[in-house]
Amino acid sequence: MNLRNLLAAIALVLLPALGAGAAELTPVANAHSERLALVTFADRSLKRAPTGGPGDTYARSADYDSTAWGRRIASELGKRHKLHAVSQWPVLTLGVHCVVYSIDDERSLQAVADELRQEKVVNGVYPMNDFHTMAADPYKPLQSAVADMQLNEAHRFATGRDVTVAVVDTAIDLHHPDLNGQISSYRDLVNDRSDDNLSEAHGTAVGGVIAARAGNAAGIVGVAPAAQLAALRACWPSAPDALDASCNTLTLAKAIDTAIRLKVRVLNLSLTGPRDALLETLLETALAQGMLVVGAMPGEGRANAAFPTAVAGVIRVGVAGHASDGSTAMAPGTEVFTTLPHERYGYISGSSIAAAHVTGVIALLLEVAPTMSASEITALLSEGTVASGSLTHTVNACSVLARAGHGVDCARSSAVIGSDAAALPVRVAASRS
């Protein structure tokens, strides 16, 4: 994750509702930022977010639970320095506890910061920079893909309007605040029922990456926030709230058939499996009718996982930062912050998430160039996979749009957030060979 973005998130996202374990404290939205100090200290008892390689087991972070130790230290610091804690929460990926203190006397922020830095337990003291600027989508700073793929710039020209994407996956949480209103149709092809209260992790995570609503003050923003999703449940989780899920020929055949009959423009298949004659025939039919099909590349050790990426014409997506292994395009797929069931969010890793990013980019392209052929889009994705942001090789949404023409200009402006960033502990992501 881009550290500057994370610091912006720490300074801007002051929501007591970050999780069930967050303390019940006074909101700070109306406080004067010059009278606030944000303090971090390492809390080694915090759970860390595991990661997975492409095609491996998908992992999400634990809940945003504060620890008793962290709350005690925050209270003791406040008492010693005559500060009032107005909000606190953990940042799990960095293993730090964050506290926002208000300065209720005449001391300056600099004087308070100097005092706090004398505490051995404190590893960072920060001003509250640009608090108002991210009020629309408060978790957006946690989305490193926004910068890596130049999504802010791309969204000036396209948001996926009038494009429907079929997501063949586990059930998407239709009532999640970032997905409510984004689902044009829902089918349960596993149980042949229409229970719109069913919500499962993998489908919800994929749906959020593609089309989470923008500007609704709820959480994140999708790659194509104005696109509509056809939520086709063809897989079921291995356990409640698990990201691992299974599908079979029958359920997938029903789902792909439904997508064809719905005449969607894009089909997202964030799954892998063996070659299957029936499913390959269905995909060939979909491709012949002009549908764009996006598939997640299997990980190492899955040589038999040839579906769907072995089907000619399928856009094969790998995780940026990993070996391409014949991928058509590469996209963020390591610790991606996205939607989870029951109004929650978390970090997810895997080529499933990379595929969802590319699906969103295709929706942007189809808005500005609805008659563009599959071969033309595939070429643009390949050409638009460049060094961008913190990644050396990823699809850049704005670059892809610019290559399509239509007057797209990706010139960007950048803002520097001042802080003593070096005080934060370095996070080393787990890796899989």
Secondary structure, DSSP 4 states (H G I P E B T S, - for coil): --HHHHHHHHHH---GGG-TTS------TTS-GGGEEEEEEE-TTSPP-----TTS---BPPP----HHHHHHHHHHHHHTT-EEEEEEEETTTTEEEEEEE--SS--HHHHHHHHTTSTTEEEEE---SGGGG-SSTTGGG-HHHHHTTHHHHTTT---TT-EEEEEES---TTSTTTTT-EEEEEETTTTB--TT---HHHHHHHHHHHPPSSSSSS---SSTT-EEEEEE-EEESSTT-S-EEE-HHHHHHHHHHHHHHT-SEEEE---B---HHHHHHHHHHHHTT-EEEEEPP-TT-TT--BTTTSTT-EEEEETTS--TT-SEEE--SSEEEEETTTEEEEE-SHHHHHHHHHHHHHHHHHH-TT--HHHHHHHHHHTEEEETTEEEEE-HHHHHHHT-TT--------PPPS-GGGSPPP------
